Amino acid sequence: MSEGTRSPAAGRRPWVVGVSGASGTPYAAAVLRGLLAAGEDVDLVVSRAARLTLRDETGISFRDGHWSADLARWLALGADGRPGPAVPELARVRYWSAGDLAAGPSSGSYPVRGMVIVPASTASVAGVALGLSKDLLQRAASVTLKERRPLVVVVRETPLNGVTLRQLVALDDAGAVVLPASPAFYAGAVVLQDLVDFVAGRALDALGVPHGLYRRWSGELGGAARAVDHS
Ligand SMILES: Cc1cc2nc3c(=O)[nH]c(=O)nc-3n(C[C@H](O)[C@H](O)[C@H](O)COP(=O)(O)O)c2cc1C
């Protein structure tokens, strides 16, 4: 049973955020905080497997019936597992159960801007590449592609086998942005959250959502070392 109301507020055009069962729930938290901080509406789908990674990485049991409280606890955690980040207002979030294949994002006529899968498991990559639609996350991603809306796939696995590589190419061919959860070090990361925010920020860049999550390349070598003050 969905936690969302069936009739969207007039003019509401959310981003669908699909959280699948790859390691990297801090990436999802950072993207969610970034979208909400930018004033965007969000439709959230958390796969069954993602509940396992979330419990493993944060200790939080994500429950359909208590999604708002569980989401607030999750977004309050930094990448190091300690409380820290400011929790944004959650009124812009609509939650849909991953098993709810009648949910809004399962139809192309439901108004959304696009979708990000973060983190994206190789199973979700396969499901979307093959059009399996085995749950709402995969169905919403297939709908996003068929409607020619932006789809960003923040895949997290290493190493990658040939099957997944071919499926990632298929997603690219279909119009998705394949964005590996691959932090860079030129932005002067000091703490773990900086590396997470770099990936989240690149995902928001791909969606066209403004943010200040990482320090952009300025065209000058040495910036990263200057940002990390070792004195
Ligand atoms: C703790 C944990 C970590 C995992 N990490 C990854 C990962 O980094 N990448 C991946 O592709 N699968 C990972 N998996 C396996 C996926 O959860 C599994 O393939 C699952 O079927 C994905 O389902 P979903 O795509 O519906 O969420 C992990 C599983 C667990 C329990």
The ligand as an SDF file (V2000), in Angstrom:
LIG
                    3D

 31 33  0  0  0  0  0  0  0  0999 V2000
   25.5420   -5.1810    2.3370 C   0  0  0  0  0  0  0  0  0  0  0  0
   25.3320   -5.3670    0.8610 C   0  0  0  0  0  0  0  0  0  0  0  0
   26.0520   -4.6320   -0.0400 C   0  0  0  0  0  0  0  0  0  0  0  0
   25.8510   -4.7780   -1.4080 C   0  0  0  0  0  0  0  0  0  0  0  0
   26.5960   -4.0050   -2.2620 N   0  0  0  0  0  0  0  0  0  0  0  0
   26.3510   -4.0770   -3.5810 C   0  0  0  0  0  0  0  0  0  0  0  0
   27.0500   -3.2110   -4.4730 C   0  0  0  0  0  0  0  0  0  0  0  0
   27.8640   -2.3690   -4.0800 O   0  0  0  0  0  0  0  0  0  0  0  0
   26.7530   -3.2800   -5.7910 N   0  0  0  0  0  0  0  0  0  0  0  0
   25.8200   -4.1750   -6.2820 C   0  0  0  0  0  0  0  0  0  0  0  0
   25.5890   -4.1810   -7.4970 O   0  0  0  0  0  0  0  0  0  0  0  0
   25.1550   -5.0240   -5.4540 N   0  0  0  0  0  0  0  0  0  0  0  0
   25.3980   -5.0040   -4.1210 C   0  0  0  0  0  0  0  0  0  0  0  0
   24.7170   -5.8270   -3.2680 N   0  0  0  0  0  0  0  0  0  0  0  0
   23.7970   -6.8530   -3.8410 C   0  0  0  0  0  0  0  0  0  0  0  0
   22.4170   -6.2860   -4.1420 C   0  0  0  0  0  0  0  0  0  0  0  0
   21.7810   -5.8400   -2.9500 O   0  0  0  0  0  0  0  0  0  0  0  0
   21.5630   -7.3910   -4.7810 C   0  0  0  0  0  0  0  0  0  0  0  0
   22.0700   -7.6970   -6.0840 O   0  0  0  0  0  0  0  0  0  0  0  0
   20.1030   -7.0610   -4.8850 C   0  0  0  0  0  0  0  0  0  0  0  0
   19.4500   -8.0840   -5.5980 O   0  0  0  0  0  0  0  0  0  0  0  0
   19.8390   -5.7310   -5.5650 C   0  0  0  0  0  0  0  0  0  0  0  0
   18.4500   -5.5660   -5.7140 O   0  0  0  0  0  0  0  0  0  0  0  0
   17.8030   -4.1780   -6.1710 P   0  0  0  0  0  0  0  0  0  0  0  0
   18.4910   -3.7510   -7.4160 O   0  0  0  0  0  0  0  0  0  0  0  0
   16.3640   -4.5310   -6.3920 O   0  0  0  0  0  0  0  0  0  0  0  0
   17.9350   -3.2280   -5.0480 O   0  0  0  0  0  0  0  0  0  0  0  0
   24.9030   -5.7190   -1.8800 C   0  0  0  0  0  0  0  0  0  0  0  0
   24.1520   -6.4530   -0.9680 C   0  0  0  0  0  0  0  0  0  0  0  0
   24.3660   -6.2880    0.3910 C   0  0  0  0  0  0  0  0  0  0  0  0
   23.5210   -7.1060    1.3590 C   0  0  0  0  0  0  0  0  0  0  0  0
  1  2  1  0
  2  3  1  0
  2 30  2  0
  3  4  2  0
  4  5  1  0
  4 28  1  0
  5  6  2  0
  6  7  1  0
  6 13  1  0
  7  8  2  0
  7  9  1  0
  9 10  1  0
 10 11  2  0
 10 12  1  0
 12 13  2  0
 13 14  1  0
 14 15  1  0
 14 28  1  0
 15 16  1  0
 16 17  1  0
 16 18  1  0
 18 19  1  0
 18 20  1  0
 20 21  1  0
 20 22  1  0
 22 23  1  0
 23 24  1  0
 24 25  2  0
 24 26  1  0
 24 27  1  0
 28 29  2  0
 29 30  1  0
 30 31  1  0
M  END
$$$$
